[in-house]
Amino acid sequence: MSIDIRDAYRRALDAFGQRVHLIRPGQWEVVTPCVDWDVRALVNHLVNENLWAPELLAGRTVGEVGDVFDGDLLHDDPIKAFDTSAHDAVQAAFAEGALERTVHLSFGDVPGAEYVTELFADALIHTWDLSQAIGVADRLDPELVDACANWFAGAEEAYRQSGVIGEHADVPVDADPQTRLLAAWGRRA
């Protein structure tokens, strides 16, 4: 990857957070491009991932953490919940040794760098999802799009086989990089 993955992750969370701050009161129940998720559920998903990151990057297992992050994590202040969780997740990614540490995920162990890359990609794609749902500019950072596309080229089939993403969407031959990346993730831009 041509960009430090920790910086890419921070930038993707910043972009998602910028959109979170644009959510108007009546938009929390608006449907997103993610199957079965409204805006509140999508933001809750990112907060959930953000809360897990410090725990897993510190070497804890899913079993050790348990179900503490289940359910609604947004409570009465979804924006603050996101901001706080994103700050803590980024701090954990930048902690000394985090990228080299083994992260114990539910499906197996991976290097910290791979885990942070997965978090980065999820945050980036969901930034587009949130943008679509709330009707704001949906252009993603081109450098982050390229970094994600380069990584995802080797991970796409595994994601699809595990059922995490939908079928590859059709795009014109001359589609821009963002449209091609979103199509690989099953999104129709």
C-alpha positions in Angstrom: 0.0 0.0 0.0 1.4 3.4 -1.0 0.0 5.2 2.1 0.6 4.4 5.8 -2.4 2.2 6.7 -2.8 4.0 10.0 -3.1 7.4 8.2 -5.5 5.9 5.7 -7.7 4.6 8.5 -7.6 7.9 10.3 -8.6 9.8 7.1 -11.4 7.3 6.3 -12.8 7.7 9.8 -12.5 11.5 9.6 -14.4 11.5 6.3 -17.1 9.3 7.8 -17.2 11.5 10.9 -17.7 14.6 8.7 -20.8 13.0 7.3 -22.0 12.0 10.7 -21.9 15.6 11.7 -24.1 16.4 8.7 -26.9 14.0 9.7 -30.1 16.0 10.3 -32.5 15.0 13.1 -35.0 13.4 10.7 -32.4 11.3 8.8 -31.4 8.7 11.4 -34.1 6.3 10.1 -33.3 6.8 6.4 -32.4 3.6 4.6 -28.8 3.2 3.4 -27.4 1.2 0.5 -26.5 -1.5 3.1 -29.1 -4.2 3.3 -31.3 -3.8 6.4 -29.4 -0.8 7.8 -30.8 2.7 8.3 -28.5 5.6 9.1 -28.5 4.9 12.8 -27.7 1.2 12.4 -24.8 2.1 10.0 -23.3 4.6 12.4 -23.8 2.1 15.3 -21.9 -0.4 13.2 -18.9 1.9 12.8 -19.0 2.8 16.5 -19.0 -1.0 17.3 -16.0 -1.5 15.1 -14.3 1.5 16.6 -14.9 0.2 20.2 -13.5 -3.2 19.3 -10.3 -1.9 17.7 -8.5 -0.8 20.9 -9.4 -4.1 22.6 -8.3 -6.3 19.7 -5.2 -4.3 18.8 -4.2 -4.7 22.5 -4.2 -8.4 22.1 -7.5 -9.3 23.7 -9.7 -12.0 22.2 -13.3 -11.9 21.1 -14.1 -14.2 24.0 -12.4 -12.0 26.5 -14.3 -8.9 25.4 -17.6 -10.8 25.3 -20.8 -9.0 24.4 -20.0 -5.7 26.0 -20.3 -3.9 22.6 -23.6 -5.5 21.6 -26.7 -3.5 21.0 -27.2 0.3 20.7 -24.0 2.1 21.3 -25.2 5.5 20.2 -27.6 6.2 23.1 -28.7 9.8 23.3 -25.7 11.4 21.6 -24.8 9.5 18.4 -22.4 12.1 17.2 -20.4 12.1 20.4 -20.5 8.3 20.5 -18.9 8.2 17.0 -16.4 11.0 17.7 -15.1 9.4 20.9 -15.0 5.9 19.5 -13.2 7.0 16.3 -10.6 8.9 18.4 -9.9 5.9 20.5 -9.7 3.5 17.5 -7.2 5.7 15.7 -5.1 6.0 18.9 -5.0 2.2 19.2 -3.9 1.9 15.5 -1.1 4.3 16.1 0.0 2.6 19.4 3.5 1.2 19.3 3.6 -2.3 18.0 -0.1 -2.4 17.0 0.5 -3.2 13.3 2.9 -6.1 14.2 0.7 -7.6 17.0 -1.5 -10.6 16.3 -5.1 -9.7 16.3 -7.5 -12.5 17.4 -10.7 -12.2 15.3 -13.7 -14.4 15.4 -12.6 -16.2 12.2 -8.9 -16.5 13.1 -5.7 -14.6 13.8 -4.4 -11.9 11.5 -1.6 -9.3 11.8 -2.6 -6.0 13.2 -1.8 -4.3 9.9 -4.3 -6.5 8.1 -7.0 -5.8 10.7 -6.4 -2.0 10.4 -6.6 -2.4 6.6 -10.0 -4.1 6.9 -11.2 -1.4 9.3 -10.0 1.3 6.9 -11.8 -0.3 3.9 -15.0 -0.7 5.8 -14.9 2.9 7.0 -14.2 4.2 3.5 -17.0 2.2 1.8 -19.5 3.1 4.5 -18.6 6.8 4.0 -20.1 6.5 0.6 -23.1 4.6 2.0 -23.8 7.3 4.6 -23.3 10.0 1.9 -25.9 8.4 -0.3 -28.4 8.0 2.6 -28.2 11.6 3.8 -27.8 13.2 0.4 -24.4 14.8 0.6 -21.4 14.8 -1.7 -20.3 11.2 -2.2 -16.9 11.7 -3.7 -14.3 9.8 -1.7 -10.6 10.8 -1.3 -9.0 9.5 -4.6 -5.8 8.4 -2.7 -7.9 6.3 -0.3 -9.9 4.9 -3.1 -6.7 3.8 -4.9 -5.2 2.3 -1.7 -8.4 0.4 -1.0 -8.8 -0.9 -4.5 -5.2 -2.1 -4.6 -5.7 -4.0 -1.3 -9.2 -5.2 -2.2 -8.1 -6.8 -5.5 -6.6 -9.6 -3.4 -9.4 -9.8 -0.8 -12.5 -9.4 -2.9 -13.2 -13.1 -3.6 -12.8 -14.0 0.1 -15.2 -11.3 1.1 -17.7 -12.4 -1.5 -17.4 -16.1 -0.5 -18.0 -15.3 3.1 -21.2 -13.4 2.2 -19.9 -10.0 3.6 -20.5 -8.2 0.3 -22.9 -8.6 -2.6 -22.3 -9.5 -6.2 -19.9 -7.4 -8.2 -22.0 -4.7 -9.8 -21.7 -4.1 -13.6 -19.9 -0.8 -14.6 -19.0 0.7 -17.9 -15.5 0.1 -19.2 -14.6 3.7 -18.7 -15.9 4.0 -15.1 -13.8 6.1 -12.7 -11.8 4.4 -9.9 -14.4 5.1 -7.2 -17.2 3.6 -9.3 -15.1 0.5 -10.0 -14.2 0.1 -6.3 -17.8 0.5 -5.2 -18.9 -2.0 -7.8 -16.4 -4.5 -6.4 -18.0 -4.1 -3.0 -21.5 -4.7 -4.6 -22.5 -1.0 -4.7 -24.2 0.6 -7.6 -22.8 4.1 -7.8 
